[in-house]
Amino acid sequence: MPTNFWRGTLRRLRQLASGQLGLALAGLATGLVSFDSSILTLALPAIGQEFHAGVPTLATVGALLAAGSLLGLPLAVSADRFGRRRVLVAGVAGFSLANLLSAAAPGLSWLAASRLLAVALETAVAGTAAAYAVEQAPARGRGTALSFLAVAGGAGAGLSVVLYPFLAPNWRLLYALGAAGLLALPLLLRRLPESRAWRRLEAASGGLRVLLEPPWRRRVALFALAAALGEAFFGPANLLLALFGQRELHLGTTVISLVFVAAGLGSLPGFAAGSWLAAKGYRRLPAVGLAFAAALTAGLSFAGRPGLYLAGDLLWTLLAGANVAIAGAWLGELFPTRARATADTTAAVAAAAGSAAGLLLVGLLEPQLGLGRSLLLMMAGGAGGALLLLLLPGTSGGRLPE
């Protein structure tokens, strides 16, 4: 890539870092969410073995947890009414406590219930943090801010990937470490400012009510439907990736962790490229193209060969990483500040519903088709969800609608 590209990216990062403690703390919250949410993917084989659960049972549990995102919507609505800061602090405290409950789970039902609570809170924190980043960053830096959140999330997930081979199969210790969010609460309470865009509003109307008004209702409906279709594939693909590698390809825990680490590191150029394109004003068409390509390459991971497993994961994360800044800036600019956190979380809830449906369908198909073919069949959802986004209008990085 040209030298000016990297210089421009570094300059935007320095601009964001200057006086942007709020973004750093939002990144911390995002990293904690990712550390927590990645544990189940890594530990699913060990959890299934300890509780004597097969693929259909584990898929059903995954579907239940995905549906738990519905519980995060009321908290996200409150972020549009009472501010981003309160939701971020309360959410981090809540899912950190849920991690302690997960670590102490005596059975699969207990674990599912504690994870249900954690997923609801994590959904609200993730949606609120994305809205916070869009509102706190300057117009040309929105993509870079969202890439920063993605890198922070990748760092959290990467930490769990690095730690798990040393702890496996003791997944309980990872959940205990996930309670570290409690240690961050004093810093969040004292130093996390409210977002700039939200502070400009004298009073925020109810987010859901605003989204039912034109033109927002059509936009949020398309956004939510696209998210649901996409996650019908990506939800099962993410959750069952390690399980597929271990059971179908007979890869060891260390090898799978190395694949995850390589994919995480390989996504960094994607984040940089996406930030650069977003700063140049690229939005709608690149976002759709990258999402479509990510769905196709993710399917390679389940084609049944170790080489394709690695190649698919590397390409998938690279393309998805590039799309974080572009799609995140575009979709953030499509909705008003009064309802941005609600819109993000509504899409997350729809995505969770799609993920739940996808997991249930994979659980039904797996005994007849096998895990790999079942997931390849679901790839059509990911591709269809990407193409549906073409029906949304474009933006170019201007002033955020209030």
Secondary structure as a PSIPRED ss2 file (coil, helix, strand):
# PSIPRED VFORMAT (PSIPRED V4.0)

   1 M C   1.000  0.000  0.000
   2 P C   1.000  0.000  0.000
   3 T H   0.000  1.000  0.000
   4 N H   0.000  1.000  0.000
   5 F H   0.000  1.000  0.000
   6 W H   0.000  1.000  0.000
   7 R H   0.000  1.000  0.000
   8 G H   0.000  1.000  0.000
   9 T H   0.000  1.000  0.000
  10 L H   0.000  1.000  0.000
  11 R H   0.000  1.000  0.000
  12 R H   0.000  1.000  0.000
  13 L H   0.000  1.000  0.000
  14 R H   0.000  1.000  0.000
  15 Q H   0.000  1.000  0.000
  16 L H   0.000  1.000  0.000
  17 A H   0.000  1.000  0.000
  18 S C   1.000  0.000  0.000
  19 G C   1.000  0.000  0.000
  20 Q C   1.000  0.000  0.000
  21 L H   0.000  1.000  0.000
  22 G H   0.000  1.000  0.000
  23 L H   0.000  1.000  0.000
  24 A H   0.000  1.000  0.000
  25 L H   0.000  1.000  0.000
  26 A H   0.000  1.000  0.000
  27 G H   0.000  1.000  0.000
  28 L H   0.000  1.000  0.000
  29 A H   0.000  1.000  0.000
  30 T H   0.000  1.000  0.000
  31 G H   0.000  1.000  0.000
  32 L H   0.000  1.000  0.000
  33 V H   0.000  1.000  0.000
  34 S H   0.000  1.000  0.000
  35 F H   0.000  1.000  0.000
  36 D H   0.000  1.000  0.000
  37 S H   0.000  1.000  0.000
  38 S H   0.000  1.000  0.000
  39 I H   0.000  1.000  0.000
  40 L H   0.000  1.000  0.000
  41 T H   0.000  1.000  0.000
  42 L H   0.000  1.000  0.000
  43 A H   0.000  1.000  0.000
  44 L H   0.000  1.000  0.000
  45 P H   0.000  1.000  0.000
  46 A H   0.000  1.000  0.000
  47 I H   0.000  1.000  0.000
  48 G H   0.000  1.000  0.000
  49 Q H   0.000  1.000  0.000
  50 E H   0.000  1.000  0.000
  51 F C   1.000  0.000  0.000
  52 H C   1.000  0.000  0.000
  53 A C   1.000  0.000  0.000
  54 G C   1.000  0.000  0.000
  55 V H   0.000  1.000  0.000
  56 P H   0.000  1.000  0.000
  57 T H   0.000  1.000  0.000
  58 L H   0.000  1.000  0.000
  59 A H   0.000  1.000  0.000
  60 T H   0.000  1.000  0.000
  61 V H   0.000  1.000  0.000
  62 G H   0.000  1.000  0.000
  63 A H   0.000  1.000  0.000
  64 L H   0.000  1.000  0.000
  65 L H   0.000  1.000  0.000
  66 A H   0.000  1.000  0.000
  67 A H   0.000  1.000  0.000
  68 G H   0.000  1.000  0.000
  69 S H   0.000  1.000  0.000
  70 L H   0.000  1.000  0.000
  71 L H   0.000  1.000  0.000
  72 G H   0.000  1.000  0.000
  73 L H   0.000  1.000  0.000
  74 P H   0.000  1.000  0.000
  75 L H   0.000  1.000  0.000
  76 A H   0.000  1.000  0.000
  77 V H   0.000  1.000  0.000
  78 S H   0.000  1.000  0.000
  79 A H   0.000  1.000  0.000
  80 D H   0.000  1.000  0.000
  81 R H   0.000  1.000  0.000
  82 F H   0.000  1.000  0.000
  83 G C   1.000  0.000  0.000
  84 R H   0.000  1.000  0.000
  85 R H   0.000  1.000  0.000
  86 R H   0.000  1.000  0.000
  87 V H   0.000  1.000  0.000
  88 L H   0.000  1.000  0.000
  89 V H   0.000  1.000  0.000
  90 A H   0.000  1.000  0.000
  91 G H   0.000  1.000  0.000
  92 V H   0.000  1.000  0.000
  93 A H   0.000  1.000  0.000
  94 G H   0.000  1.000  0.000
  95 F H   0.000  1.000  0.000
  96 S H   0.000  1.000  0.000
  97 L H   0.000  1.000  0.000
  98 A H   0.000  1.000  0.000
  99 N H   0.000  1.000  0.000
 100 L H   0.000  1.000  0.000
 101 L H   0.000  1.000  0.000
 102 S H   0.000  1.000  0.000
 103 A H   0.000  1.000  0.000
 104 A C   1.000  0.000  0.000
 105 A C   1.000  0.000  0.000
 106 P C   1.000  0.000  0.000
 107 G C   1.000  0.000  0.000
 108 L H   0.000  1.000  0.000
 109 S H   0.000  1.000  0.000
 110 W H   0.000  1.000  0.000
 111 L H   0.000  1.000  0.000
 112 A H   0.000  1.000  0.000
 113 A H   0.000  1.000  0.000
 114 S H   0.000  1.000  0.000
 115 R H   0.000  1.000  0.000
 116 L H   0.000  1.000  0.000
 117 L H   0.000  1.000  0.000
 118 A H   0.000  1.000  0.000
 119 V H   0.000  1.000  0.000
 120 A H   0.000  1.000  0.000
 121 L H   0.000  1.000  0.000
 122 E H   0.000  1.000  0.000
 123 T H   0.000  1.000  0.000
 124 A H   0.000  1.000  0.000
 125 V H   0.000  1.000  0.000
 126 A H   0.000  1.000  0.000
 127 G H   0.000  1.000  0.000
 128 T H   0.000  1.000  0.000
 129 A H   0.000  1.000  0.000
 130 A H   0.000  1.000  0.000
 131 A H   0.000  1.000  0.000
 132 Y H   0.000  1.000  0.000
 133 A H   0.000  1.000  0.000
 134 V H   0.000  1.000  0.000
 135 E H   0.000  1.000  0.000
 136 Q H   0.000  1.000  0.000
 137 A C   1.000  0.000  0.000
 138 P C   1.000  0.000  0.000
 139 A H   0.000  1.000  0.000
 140 R H   0.000  1.000  0.000
 141 G H   0.000  1.000  0.000
 142 R H   0.000  1.000  0.000
 143 G H   0.000  1.000  0.000
 144 T H   0.000  1.000  0.000
 145 A H   0.000  1.000  0.000
 146 L H   0.000  1.000  0.000
 147 S H   0.000  1.000  0.000
 148 F H   0.000  1.000  0.000
 149 L H   0.000  1.000  0.000
 150 A H   0.000  1.000  0.000
 151 V H   0.000  1.000  0.000
 152 A H   0.000  1.000  0.000
 153 G H   0.000  1.000  0.000
 154 G H   0.000  1.000  0.000
 155 A H   0.000  1.000  0.000
 156 G H   0.000  1.000  0.000
 157 A H   0.000  1.000  0.000
 158 G H   0.000  1.000  0.000
 159 L H   0.000  1.000  0.000
 160 S H   0.000  1.000  0.000
 161 V H   0.000  1.000  0.000
 162 V H   0.000  1.000  0.000
 163 L H   0.000  1.000  0.000
 164 Y H   0.000  1.000  0.000
 165 P H   0.000  1.000  0.000
 166 F H   0.000  1.000  0.000
 167 L H   0.000  1.000  0.000
 168 A C   1.000  0.000  0.000
 169 P C   1.000  0.000  0.000
 170 N C   1.000  0.000  0.000
 171 W H   0.000  1.000  0.000
 172 R H   0.000  1.000  0.000
 173 L H   0.000  1.000  0.000
 174 L H   0.000  1.000  0.000
 175 Y H   0.000  1.000  0.000
 176 A H   0.000  1.000  0.000
 177 L H   0.000  1.000  0.000
 178 G H   0.000  1.000  0.000
 179 A H   0.000  1.000  0.000
 180 A H   0.000  1.000  0.000
 181 G H   0.000  1.000  0.000
 182 L H   0.000  1.000  0.000
 183 L H   0.000  1.000  0.000
 184 A H   0.000  1.000  0.000
 185 L H   0.000  1.000  0.000
 186 P H   0.000  1.000  0.000
 187 L H   0.000  1.000  0.000
 188 L H   0.000  1.000  0.000
 189 L H   0.000  1.000  0.000
 190 R H   0.000  1.000  0.000
 191 R H   0.000  1.000  0.000
 192 L C   1.000  0.000  0.000
 193 P C   1.000  0.000  0.000
 194 E C   1.000  0.000  0.000
 195 S C   1.000  0.000  0.000
 196 R H   0.000  1.000  0.000
 197 A H   0.000  1.000  0.000
 198 W H   0.000  1.000  0.000
 199 R H   0.000  1.000  0.000
 200 R C   1.000  0.000  0.000
 201 L C   1.000  0.000  0.000
 202 E C   1.000  0.000  0.000
 203 A C   1.000  0.000  0.000
 204 A C   1.000  0.000  0.000
 205 S C   1.000  0.000  0.000
 206 G C   1.000  0.000  0.000
 207 G H   0.000  1.000  0.000
 208 L H   0.000  1.000  0.000
 209 R H   0.000  1.000  0.000
 210 V H   0.000  1.000  0.000
 211 L H   0.000  1.000  0.000
 212 L C   1.000  0.000  0.000
 213 E C   1.000  0.000  0.000
 214 P C   1.000  0.000  0.000
 215 P C   1.000  0.000  0.000
 216 W H   0.000  1.000  0.000
 217 R H   0.000  1.000  0.000
 218 R H   0.000  1.000  0.000
 219 R H   0.000  1.000  0.000
 220 V H   0.000  1.000  0.000
 221 A H   0.000  1.000  0.000
 222 L H   0.000  1.000  0.000
 223 F H   0.000  1.000  0.000
 224 A H   0.000  1.000  0.000
 225 L H   0.000  1.000  0.000
 226 A H   0.000  1.000  0.000
 227 A H   0.000  1.000  0.000
 228 A H   0.000  1.000  0.000
 229 L H   0.000  1.000  0.000
 230 G H   0.000  1.000  0.000
 231 E H   0.000  1.000  0.000
 232 A H   0.000  1.000  0.000
 233 F H   0.000  1.000  0.000
 234 F H   0.000  1.000  0.000
 235 G H   0.000  1.000  0.000
 236 P H   0.000  1.000  0.000
 237 A H   0.000  1.000  0.000
 238 N H   0.000  1.000  0.000
 239 L H   0.000  1.000  0.000
 240 L H   0.000  1.000  0.000
 241 L H   0.000  1.000  0.000
 242 A H   0.000  1.000  0.000
 243 L H   0.000  1.000  0.000
 244 F H   0.000  1.000  0.000
 245 G H   0.000  1.000  0.000
 246 Q H   0.000  1.000  0.000
 247 R H   0.000  1.000  0.000
 248 E C   1.000  0.000  0.000
 249 L C   1.000  0.000  0.000
 250 H C   1.000  0.000  0.000
 251 L C   1.000  0.000  0.000
 252 G C   1.000  0.000  0.000
 253 T H   0.000  1.000  0.000
 254 T H   0.000  1.000  0.000
 255 V H   0.000  1.000  0.000
 256 I H   0.000  1.000  0.000
 257 S H   0.000  1.000  0.000
 258 L H   0.000  1.000  0.000
 259 V H   0.000  1.000  0.000
 260 F H   0.000  1.000  0.000
 261 V H   0.000  1.000  0.000
 262 A H   0.000  1.000  0.000
 263 A H   0.000  1.000  0.000
 264 G H   0.000  1.000  0.000
 265 L H   0.000  1.000  0.000
 266 G H   0.000  1.000  0.000
 267 S C   1.000  0.000  0.000
 268 L H   0.000  1.000  0.000
 269 P H   0.000  1.000  0.000
 270 G H   0.000  1.000  0.000
 271 F H   0.000  1.000  0.000
 272 A H   0.000  1.000  0.000
 273 A H   0.000  1.000  0.000
 274 G H   0.000  1.000  0.000
 275 S H   0.000  1.000  0.000
 276 W H   0.000  1.000  0.000
 277 L H   0.000  1.000  0.000
 278 A H   0.000  1.000  0.000
 279 A H   0.000  1.000  0.000
 280 K C   1.000  0.000  0.000
 281 G C   1.000  0.000  0.000
 282 Y C   1.000  0.000  0.000
 283 R C   1.000  0.000  0.000
 284 R H   0.000  1.000  0.000
 285 L H   0.000  1.000  0.000
 286 P H   0.000  1.000  0.000
 287 A H   0.000  1.000  0.000
 288 V H   0.000  1.000  0.000
 289 G H   0.000  1.000  0.000
 290 L H   0.000  1.000  0.000
 291 A H   0.000  1.000  0.000
 292 F H   0.000  1.000  0.000
 293 A H   0.000  1.000  0.000
 294 A H   0.000  1.000  0.000
 295 A H   0.000  1.000  0.000
 296 L H   0.000  1.000  0.000
 297 T H   0.000  1.000  0.000
 298 A H   0.000  1.000  0.000
 299 G H   0.000  1.000  0.000
 300 L H   0.000  1.000  0.000
 301 S C   1.000  0.000  0.000
 302 F C   1.000  0.000  0.000
 303 A C   1.000  0.000  0.000
 304 G C   1.000  0.000  0.000
 305 R C   1.000  0.000  0.000
 306 P H   0.000  1.000  0.000
 307 G H   0.000  1.000  0.000
 308 L H   0.000  1.000  0.000
 309 Y H   0.000  1.000  0.000
 310 L H   0.000  1.000  0.000
 311 A H   0.000  1.000  0.000
 312 G H   0.000  1.000  0.000
 313 D H   0.000  1.000  0.000
 314 L H   0.000  1.000  0.000
 315 L H   0.000  1.000  0.000
 316 W H   0.000  1.000  0.000
 317 T H   0.000  1.000  0.000
 318 L H   0.000  1.000  0.000
 319 L H   0.000  1.000  0.000
 320 A H   0.000  1.000  0.000
 321 G H   0.000  1.000  0.000
 322 A H   0.000  1.000  0.000
 323 N H   0.000  1.000  0.000
 324 V H   0.000  1.000  0.000
 325 A H   0.000  1.000  0.000
 326 I H   0.000  1.000  0.000
 327 A H   0.000  1.000  0.000
 328 G H   0.000  1.000  0.000
 329 A H   0.000  1.000  0.000
 330 W H   0.000  1.000  0.000
 331 L H   0.000  1.000  0.000
 332 G H   0.000  1.000  0.000
 333 E H   0.000  1.000  0.000
 334 L C   1.000  0.000  0.000
 335 F C   1.000  0.000  0.000
 336 P C   1.000  0.000  0.000
 337 T H   0.000  1.000  0.000
 338 R H   0.000  1.000  0.000
 339 A H   0.000  1.000  0.000
 340 R H   0.000  1.000  0.000
 341 A H   0.000  1.000  0.000
 342 T H   0.000  1.000  0.000
 343 A H   0.000  1.000  0.000
 344 D H   0.000  1.000  0.000
 345 T H   0.000  1.000  0.000
 346 T H   0.000  1.000  0.000
 347 A H   0.000  1.000  0.000
 348 A H   0.000  1.000  0.000
 349 V H   0.000  1.000  0.000
 350 A H   0.000  1.000  0.000
 351 A H   0.000  1.000  0.000
 352 A H   0.000  1.000  0.000
 353 A H   0.000  1.000  0.000
 354 G H   0.000  1.000  0.000
 355 S H   0.000  1.000  0.000
 356 A H   0.000  1.000  0.000
 357 A H   0.000  1.000  0.000
 358 G H   0.000  1.000  0.000
 359 L H   0.000  1.000  0.000
 360 L H   0.000  1.000  0.000
 361 L H   0.000  1.000  0.000
 362 V H   0.000  1.000  0.000
 363 G H   0.000  1.000  0.000
 364 L H   0.000  1.000  0.000
 365 L H   0.000  1.000  0.000
 366 E H   0.000  1.000  0.000
 367 P H   0.000  1.000  0.000
 368 Q H   0.000  1.000  0.000
 369 L H   0.000  1.000  0.000
 370 G C   1.000  0.000  0.000
 371 L H   0.000  1.000  0.000
 372 G H   0.000  1.000  0.000
 373 R H   0.000  1.000  0.000
 374 S H   0.000  1.000  0.000
 375 L H   0.000  1.000  0.000
 376 L H   0.000  1.000  0.000
 377 L H   0.000  1.000  0.000
 378 M H   0.000  1.000  0.000
 379 M H   0.000  1.000  0.000
 380 A H   0.000  1.000  0.000
 381 G H   0.000  1.000  0.000
 382 G H   0.000  1.000  0.000
 383 A H   0.000  1.000  0.000
 384 G H   0.000  1.000  0.000
 385 G H   0.000  1.000  0.000
 386 A H   0.000  1.000  0.000
 387 L H   0.000  1.000  0.000
 388 L H   0.000  1.000  0.000
 389 L H   0.000  1.000  0.000
 390 L H   0.000  1.000  0.000
 391 L H   0.000  1.000  0.000
 392 L C   1.000  0.000  0.000
 393 P C   1.000  0.000  0.000
 394 G C   1.000  0.000  0.000
 395 T C   1.000  0.000  0.000
 396 S C   1.000  0.000  0.000
 397 G C   1.000  0.000  0.000
 398 G C   1.000  0.000  0.000
 399 R C   1.000  0.000  0.000
 400 L C   1.000  0.000  0.000
 401 P C   1.000  0.000  0.000
 402 E C   1.000  0.000  0.000
